[in-house]
Amino acid sequence: MSRFAMKTLCVLQHFEADYLGLMEDQFEGRNVGFRYCRPFTAGGSIPATAGDFDGLVVLGAGPLGVVSGNLLPSLGPELRLVQDFLARDLPVIGIGAGSCIVATACGGGTQEAPLRFVVETARRVDPAALGGHLPQSFPVAIYMRDRPVLPADARVFAIDAAGEPAVFQLRDNCFGFLGHPGIKSAMIEDLIMESEECPDRTAETLADLRVVQREIAAALGPLMIGLIESTHLMRPLP
């Protein structure tokens, strides 16, 4: 039986309530550990380089924007850190505002868009997406401000109800998700309580999220298989 080397991810977190969620168990079950970096806490900071980490996850930023509204305070250092991981050919995963950050770091950009909270169905447009593991359709919960502008060489895996990219790949080892693949309704509830700004129809959308919570969890399994394979985070020991 093959044994796999332990890998450790750096996870940039912007709000206490917004964490890896259901993705934590998926990573841990595959011998992929993670360490949260919390620049919003007293004494918290952004690493200057990838250091000994094996990959990077940039989480959402709730009501904070990349080009509009109250801007993410740590944006500059985060962009530099993403670029350092990419220069070392280490995997980078951006979620929500994180997808805007990775798109910008890879030569695309970010377009101004209002804070929104929507639950809808994403549709796969690339049958080979994530090694063929990405479900044909799956629910996504998007809570963010602004939207990513993809560079010309981006590969779109899935689109949302409006036809905008919902899951995409940049370069060889960088992936973006508009909706958090491992979201829990309680995370959104806590995030709203932490924030001063609230999207329209929040109560109704939270109810919609609770309805599809099991479907989100079910879609996460194959999605994570494909993501782990595509990022090469599981490699046998020599």
N, C-alpha and C positions, 0 to 999 in steps of 0.2 A: 504494500500500500504506500502510495506517495505521501510524503510529508511536505507541508508548505511552510515557507518562511513567513514569520510574522511581519506584517506591514502596519505602518502607523500613518494615519491621515491627520493633517492640520485642518481644523474646521473653524472658519471665521464666523463668529456668531455676533449678531447686531442687537438682538433683544433676548432676554432670558427665556421668553416663551417660545421663541423660534429656534428649534434645535433639529437634530436629525430625525426625530420622531420614530416612525416604524422602520426607518433605515438602520437604526442602531443595531437591532437584532440581526438584520440581514448581513451587516458588515461583521459583527462579532462571530456569527455562525460560520464565517469563512476565514477566520483568523486575521481579520483586518481590524486593527484597533484605531482609535481616534483620540485626539486631544483638542478640546475646545480652546480657542483664543478669543477672549472677550474684551475688545478695546473699550467698551462702554462702561466697564467696571473700574473702580479705583485701582490704579496701578496697572491696569490692563494695557496691552500694547500689541502691535502687529509685528510678527517676526520680520527681520530685514531680509532674510534669505530662506530658501527651502530647508537649509540645514540638513538634519537627519531624517526629515519627513519623507514619506514615499508617495505622497499625493496631497492634493488640496481640495477642500470643499468650501465654496463661498455661499453662505446661506442668504436668505432674503433679508430685507431691511424694513418690512412693514410699511409705514407711511413715508419713510425717508426716501428721497429721490437721488438719482445719479446726475440729472441735469435740470430738475425742477423741484419746486417745493422746498422743504427743509432738506438740505443736502446731507448725504452720509458723511460724517466728519472725517472718517478714516479712508476716504476714497483714494487719495493719492498713494499712500503706503500699500493699499490693497492692490491697486493696479500694478505697482512695481513688484509686489510679491507674486502675483499671477504670472507676470512676464518672466520672473526668475524660475518658477516651476516649469514653464513652457520651454525656456532655454535649456533646461536640464532634461527635457523630454520626460517629465513626470506628469501623471494625469491630473487634470483640473476639472472639477464639476461645479457649475454655477447654477444656483436655484433662485428664482424670483429676481430680485435686484442683482443677485450674483450672476445671472445670465446676461444682464446688461454689462456687468463689469468684465466678464470673460470675452464678450463680443467686442468691447472697446479695446481690450488688451490685444486682441487678435487682428486688429486693423479695421474693424467695423466701427460701431458707435452706439449711441443711445438717443432715442427720440423722446421728446416730451410727451407724456400721457398722464391723465389724472389718476389719482388713487382709486383703485377698484378692487372689488371682491366679487368674483364670479365662480360659479361651479358649472362646468359644461363638459361636453364629450370631445376628446381629441381623436383625430383620425390619422392612422399611419399612412404615409404616402411613399414610403420606401420599404419594400418587402424585406430587404436585407438589413434593415435598421437594427442596431445592437446585435449583430450576428443572427438576425432573424427572430430574436426573442421578444421584441417589442410587440405587445398585443395589437391587433388590428384596430381596435377602438378601446378607449379607457377613459374614465372620468378624471378631470383635472380641476383642482381648486387653486385659483390664482388670486393672490393678495399682494398687490404691489403698485408702485407708481412708476411711470415711464415704461419704455419697451425697447428691447435690443434691436439694433440695426446690424444685420449680418454682413460680413465681407463677402465678396463675390465667390470665393472658393468654399463657402460654408455648405454643408450637406444637411438638408432639412429632412428630419425623420417623421415628424407628425405635425399637423396643423390644428388650430382651434376652430371654433364655430365660424369665426370671421375670416378664416383662411390664412391667419398669421402663424408663423412658426411657433410651435409649442415645445418641440424637442428637436435639438439640432446638434451637429458635430462641427467643431472647428479644428483645423489642422489634423494631426494624427491622433491626439490624445486629450482633447478638450471637449466637454459636453455641456449643453445648456438645457435647462428645464424651466419653463415659465411657471408651471405649477409644481408645488412640492410633492414629489412622488410618495413620500412617507408621512403625509399630513394627518393629523388627528384634529377632530373638531375642537377639542379642548385647547389645542395650541392656538387656534384662531381666537377663541374666546379670551384666553389670557393675554394674547397680543393686543386685542382691542382694549382691554382694561389697562394695559401699559401705555397706550397711545392717547394723545389728546385729540387726534383727528380720526374720524370714523367714516367709512364709505357708506354710500346710500344702500338701503334695503339690507342692512347687515343681518337683522334677525331672520328675515326670509331666506337669505343665502345660507346662513348657518343651518337652518332646517333642511335645506337642499343637501348640504354637505353631510349631515347625519344620515340621510337616506342612502347616499352612495358610499358611505364609509367602508362597508365590507367589500364593495367592488374595487375601491382604491387599494385596499390591503391585498386583494386577490391579484390585481394587476402588478403589484410591486414585486411579487415573487419572480415571474419570468423577466420583468424589466431588470431586476438586480442581477440575475444570471447573465444577461446580455451585457450589462454595464461592467460587471466584474471581469468578464471575458475580454471586453473591448479595451479596458484600461490595463489589463495584464496585472491586476493586483494580487492574483493568486498564481504563484509560480512555485513548482516543486523545488525543494532543497537539492543541491547537487549531490 
